[in-house]
């Protein structure tokens, strides 16, 4: 197995004077723990997908009682079929990603790529930064290429088969190329800065890198609506004066200020509808998909925006940012320790460079290993997200028409073909939003006069 290497003196990518938290990691133990984590996580995810498929298929031929008279059997079956198709594609994607993960790590794929880069790029090129930059760039590009077939199938087979896709092949490739460009322009400088900190900031590099990472995330949130999003979609000011007046009145009641109301040409890619708030500070804006405008009545759109506004007024964004900051800090601290452990590299199939310069290897191995090990946190994260959705719905009921919100949610579930009968355990483990029956029940409790499931 790759990673069984002769004895040598290992040089960590920075002065090795961090506090010793445990005994040095054993490569066989790292390999065993990682392999078991991959096996357990993959098995659990496949089991959850199987539960979802069986549960949705079992309830395909009958509209749930709560939605009788509100949802047709045809629409219910369409949602079930769409959910089943996505679940099956998800199972294939999971197996492919698992094979690639094992291939990159325990089977020596990353080691082979690293050796190729070392053979092609001199160690002192670009002040020693060329090798790690090329390694990460090559790894990312190969990953994008390997993801392409399933992305294509998802867009032009699954979405198209169920009447949602409006993306042309030309637009698909244009988005792909633009995505690479944005990644290079934003990710390239960030990667260089992190590598520079790992090389030159001493044992506490991870703390500085964490601060840089948080600053980068805030910058992206600020720039996204102004620079990034317009690269992929067209945004026009809301021209419906009546709806604009409704929304502005809603904002006035809530004491909320936004830089503008915009309609996005979401119909260029899909018939799915949505609305969202984006940006920070002066760049905050409200975005409505044109598909949403075509489907919902003005009072329903107002209610949907009241829900999105609820996330701001309930301070969900700062809470999520704070949680993200804490989790990121723990992650960088863990990376700072793991990067000093020879067993971390060799246990995951990589021979560290004898002359140091293992920063990129540490980053890539960490980014591959952590999602597997952190998967058990999924239910906790999902529960927090669903709680926020309930709170935003409650806010919308207080500041707009709860009946309109219920009608809008039901229409969105139907238009997006979201199943009304998900497996309860899958909901608890993976759903970021409550299922329709729970959301509508909560809305009815906020607005007693709202008819059942309407």
Buried (B, 14 or more C-beta within 10 A) or exposed (E): EBBEBEEEEBBBBBEEEBEEEEEEBBBBEBBEBBBEBBEEBBEBBBEBBBBBBEBBBEBBEEBBEBBEEBBEEEBBBBBBBBBBBBBEBBBEBBEBBBEBBBBBBBBBBBBBBBBEBBEEBEEEEEEBBBBBBBBBBBBBEBEBEEBEEBBEBBBBBBBBEBEBBBBEEEBBEBBBEEEBEBBEEBBEEBBBBBBBBBBEBEBBBBBBBBBBBBEBBEEBBBBBBBBBBEEBBEBEEBEBEEBBEBBEEBBEEBEBEBBBBBBBBBBBBBBBBBBBBBBBEEBBBBBBBBBBBEBBEBBBBBBBBBBBBBBBBBEBBEEBBEEEBEEBBEBBBBBBBBBBBBBBBBBBBBBBBEEBBBBBBBBBBBEBBBEBBBBEEBBEBBBBBBEBBBBBBBBBBBBBBBBBBBBBBBBBBBBBBBBBBBBEBBBEBBBEBBBBBBBBBBBBEBBEEBEBBB
